Amino acid sequence: MAELAPLAAAWFVVFVFSTTLHEAAHAWAALRLGDPTAYLGGQVSLNPGPHIAREPFGMVVVPLLSFFLLTGGNWMIGWASAPYDPTWAERHPRRSAWMALAGPVSNLLLVLLSGLAIRVGLATGYFVPPEVATTFTDAVVAPGTGAGAQGVATILAVTFLLNLVLFLFNLLPLPPMDGSAVVQLFLSRNAALAYQSFLRQPMWAFVGLLLAWRIFGALFAPLFGFSIGLLYIGV
């Protein structure tokens, strides 16, 4: 377990930052669209404090336990959340859909930025393509010979990988993921209201999580392969 500590630290830092950005994006979008609930809770912020205070179990305990006990040092799982006014969402279903979409978009932005940084590192020789992968993280990029390359490569690889996971997982059109609310962009107002009423049944969140757990691997594998292929075009 001790040998996993540096990798666990990298995963934890990136996990906290990525989930904080995700929830801050939700909160900021909601504020801009007329719901100040999360703003009043201090969540329009990149300070992880208010987000951890809201979900300490999902942002601290579960990620660390999952890394060491469930995934064998391959990745972390956990969750965070931002409050919103359900009355506002009912009055403005399309606005609530855009608010839901803001979180996954923030994760996609981190995928693109970390991918760009990796490309720059590859072009300068600071990074090299991976030859052997002992963990999921190793499959993204390997350090070159520059000072600090190992640590930087690990942080960027984790950022690329984790945010690709968060982007896809949260876009699944299953409750309670963000994608279930994004569906409202394609519905009429009356249909969106009926859909919201349907999603409020607690049973569907449980069913949605079970389905997401079953299908995510089959969806992520080709997305990961495609993303790595784009990352190494011309290399």
C-alpha positions as CSV (number, residue, x, y, z in Angstrom):
1,M,0.0,0.0,0.0
2,A,2.9,2.4,0.8
3,E,4.2,2.1,-2.8
4,L,0.8,3.4,-4.0
5,A,0.9,6.5,-1.8
6,P,2.4,8.9,-4.4
7,L,0.0,7.8,-7.1
8,A,-2.9,8.0,-4.6
9,A,-1.9,11.5,-3.8
10,A,-1.9,12.5,-7.5
11,W,-5.3,10.9,-8.0
12,F,-6.8,12.5,-4.9
13,V,-5.6,16.0,-5.8
14,V,-6.9,15.7,-9.4
15,F,-10.1,14.1,-8.2
16,V,-10.8,16.9,-5.7
17,F,-10.0,19.6,-8.3
18,S,-12.0,18.0,-11.1
19,T,-15.1,17.4,-9.0
20,T,-14.8,20.9,-7.5
21,L,-14.7,22.4,-11.0
22,H,-17.6,20.2,-12.1
23,E,-19.8,21.4,-9.3
24,A,-18.7,25.0,-9.5
25,A,-19.6,24.9,-13.2
26,H,-23.1,23.7,-12.2
27,A,-23.4,26.4,-9.6
28,W,-22.1,29.2,-11.9
29,A,-24.5,28.1,-14.7
30,A,-27.4,28.0,-12.3
31,L,-26.6,31.5,-11.0
32,R,-26.4,32.9,-14.5
33,L,-29.7,31.2,-15.4
34,G,-31.6,32.5,-12.4
35,D,-31.0,30.1,-9.5
36,P,-28.7,31.4,-6.8
37,T,-29.1,28.4,-4.5
38,A,-25.6,27.0,-5.0
39,Y,-24.1,30.5,-5.0
40,L,-25.6,31.2,-1.6
41,G,-24.0,28.0,-0.4
42,G,-20.6,29.2,-1.5
43,Q,-20.2,26.7,-4.4
44,V,-19.6,29.2,-7.2
45,S,-15.9,28.7,-6.2
46,L,-12.8,26.7,-7.0
47,N,-12.1,26.5,-3.3
48,P,-12.8,22.8,-2.5
49,G,-13.8,23.6,1.1
50,P,-17.5,24.3,0.5
51,H,-17.8,21.3,-1.8
52,I,-16.1,18.9,0.6
53,A,-18.2,20.3,3.5
54,R,-21.3,19.4,1.5
55,E,-20.1,15.9,0.5
56,P,-17.2,14.8,2.8
57,F,-18.0,11.1,2.3
58,G,-18.2,11.3,-1.5
59,M,-15.2,13.6,-2.0
60,V,-12.7,12.2,0.6
61,V,-13.6,8.9,2.2
62,V,-15.0,6.9,-0.8
63,P,-12.3,8.0,-3.2
64,L,-9.4,7.0,-0.9
65,L,-11.1,3.7,0.1
66,S,-11.9,2.9,-3.5
67,F,-8.3,3.5,-4.7
68,F,-6.7,1.3,-2.1
69,L,-9.4,-1.4,-1.6
70,L,-11.5,-1.6,-4.7
71,T,-9.6,-0.7,-7.8
72,G,-6.1,-1.9,-6.9
73,G,-4.5,1.6,-7.5
74,N,-6.0,2.0,-10.9
75,W,-8.5,4.9,-10.3
76,M,-10.8,6.5,-7.8
77,I,-14.6,6.7,-7.6
78,G,-16.6,9.2,-5.6
79,W,-19.1,12.0,-6.0
80,A,-19.9,15.6,-5.2
81,S,-23.1,17.7,-5.6
82,A,-24.4,21.2,-5.9
83,P,-27.8,22.3,-4.5
84,Y,-30.4,23.8,-6.8
85,D,-34.0,25.0,-6.5
86,P,-36.4,22.3,-7.8
87,T,-39.1,24.9,-8.3
88,W,-36.8,26.9,-10.5
89,A,-36.0,23.7,-12.5
90,E,-39.7,23.0,-12.9
91,R,-40.4,26.6,-14.1
92,H,-37.4,26.5,-16.5
93,P,-36.6,22.9,-17.7
94,R,-34.3,24.0,-20.5
95,R,-32.3,26.2,-18.1
96,S,-32.0,23.3,-15.7
97,A,-30.8,21.2,-18.6
98,W,-28.1,23.7,-19.5
99,M,-27.1,23.9,-15.8
100,A,-26.7,20.1,-15.8
101,L,-24.6,20.1,-19.0
102,A,-22.2,22.7,-17.5
103,G,-20.6,20.0,-15.3
104,P,-19.6,17.5,-17.9
105,V,-18.4,20.3,-20.2
106,S,-16.0,21.5,-17.5
107,N,-14.6,17.9,-17.4
108,L,-14.2,17.9,-21.2
109,L,-12.3,21.2,-21.0
110,L,-9.8,19.5,-18.6
111,V,-9.4,16.6,-21.0
112,L,-8.6,19.0,-23.8
113,L,-6.2,21.1,-21.7
114,S,-4.3,18.1,-20.3
115,G,-4.2,16.5,-23.7
116,L,-2.7,19.7,-25.2
117,A,-0.1,19.8,-22.4
118,I,0.8,16.2,-23.1
119,R,1.1,17.0,-26.8
120,V,3.5,19.8,-26.0
121,G,5.5,17.5,-23.8
122,L,5.7,14.9,-26.5
123,A,6.8,17.4,-29.1
124,T,9.7,18.6,-26.8
125,G,10.8,15.2,-25.6
126,Y,9.7,15.9,-22.1
127,F,7.2,13.0,-22.4
128,V,7.4,9.8,-24.5
129,P,4.7,7.4,-25.6
130,P,4.1,4.6,-23.1
131,E,5.6,1.2,-23.9
132,V,4.4,-0.9,-20.9
133,A,1.4,-0.1,-18.7
134,T,1.2,-1.5,-15.2
135,T,-1.7,0.7,-14.2
136,F,-4.5,2.5,-16.2
137,T,-2.6,5.8,-15.7
138,D,0.5,4.4,-17.4
139,A,-1.4,3.9,-20.6
140,V,-1.7,7.6,-21.2
141,V,1.8,9.0,-21.3
142,A,5.3,8.2,-20.0
143,P,8.0,10.6,-18.7
144,G,11.0,11.5,-20.7
145,T,14.3,12.5,-19.2
146,G,13.5,16.0,-18.1
147,A,13.5,17.2,-14.5
148,G,10.3,16.3,-12.7
149,A,8.9,14.6,-15.8
150,Q,7.6,11.6,-13.8
151,G,5.4,13.7,-11.5
152,V,4.1,16.0,-14.3
153,A,3.4,13.0,-16.5
154,T,1.4,11.4,-13.7
155,I,-0.7,14.5,-12.9
156,L,-1.5,15.1,-16.6
157,A,-2.3,11.4,-17.3
158,V,-4.6,11.3,-14.3
159,T,-6.3,14.5,-15.3
160,F,-6.8,13.3,-18.8
161,L,-8.1,9.9,-17.7
162,L,-10.3,10.9,-14.8
163,N,-12.0,13.7,-16.6
164,L,-12.7,11.5,-19.6
165,V,-14.4,9.1,-17.1
166,L,-16.3,12.0,-15.5
167,F,-17.3,13.5,-18.8
168,L,-18.8,10.2,-20.2
169,F,-20.3,8.9,-16.9
170,N,-22.1,12.2,-16.2
171,L,-23.5,12.4,-19.7
172,L,-25.2,9.0,-19.5
173,P,-28.9,9.8,-19.9
174,L,-29.7,7.9,-16.7
175,P,-30.8,9.3,-13.3
176,P,-29.1,10.6,-11.2
177,M,-26.4,11.5,-13.7
178,D,-26.4,14.9,-15.4
179,G,-27.3,13.4,-18.7
180,S,-30.7,12.6,-17.5
181,A,-31.5,16.3,-17.1
182,V,-29.8,17.2,-20.4
183,V,-32.5,15.2,-22.1
184,Q,-34.9,18.1,-21.4
185,L,-33.2,20.1,-24.1
186,F,-34.9,17.8,-26.6
187,L,-38.4,17.8,-25.0
188,S,-41.4,20.2,-25.2
189,R,-42.2,22.0,-21.9
190,N,-45.1,19.7,-21.1
191,A,-43.0,16.6,-21.8
192,A,-40.1,18.0,-19.8
193,L,-42.4,18.6,-16.8
194,A,-43.8,15.0,-17.0
195,Y,-40.2,13.8,-17.4
196,Q,-39.1,15.7,-14.2
197,S,-42.0,14.1,-12.3
198,F,-40.9,10.7,-13.5
199,L,-37.3,11.3,-12.4
200,R,-38.3,12.4,-8.9
201,Q,-39.2,8.8,-8.0
202,P,-36.2,7.6,-5.9
203,M,-36.3,4.1,-7.4
204,W,-35.1,5.4,-10.8
205,A,-31.9,6.8,-9.3
206,F,-31.1,3.3,-8.0
207,V,-32.0,1.7,-11.3
208,G,-30.0,4.3,-13.2
209,L,-26.9,3.7,-11.2
210,L,-27.1,-0.1,-11.6
211,L,-27.5,0.3,-15.4
212,A,-24.6,2.8,-15.6
213,W,-22.4,0.5,-13.7
214,R,-23.2,-2.3,-16.1
215,I,-22.7,-0.5,-19.4
216,F,-20.0,2.1,-18.6
217,G,-17.1,-0.2,-19.3
218,A,-18.4,-1.1,-22.7
219,L,-18.9,2.5,-23.6
220,F,-15.6,3.8,-22.0
221,A,-13.3,1.4,-23.7
222,P,-13.8,2.6,-27.3
223,L,-13.9,6.3,-26.1
224,F,-10.6,5.8,-24.3
225,G,-9.0,4.1,-27.4
226,F,-10.3,6.8,-29.7
227,S,-9.0,9.6,-27.3
228,I,-5.6,8.0,-27.1
229,G,-5.5,7.6,-30.8
230,L,-6.2,11.4,-31.2
231,L,-3.6,12.2,-28.5
232,Y,-0.9,10.3,-30.5
233,I,-1.8,11.4,-34.1
234,G,1.5,12.0,-35.9
235,V,3.6,10.7,-33.0
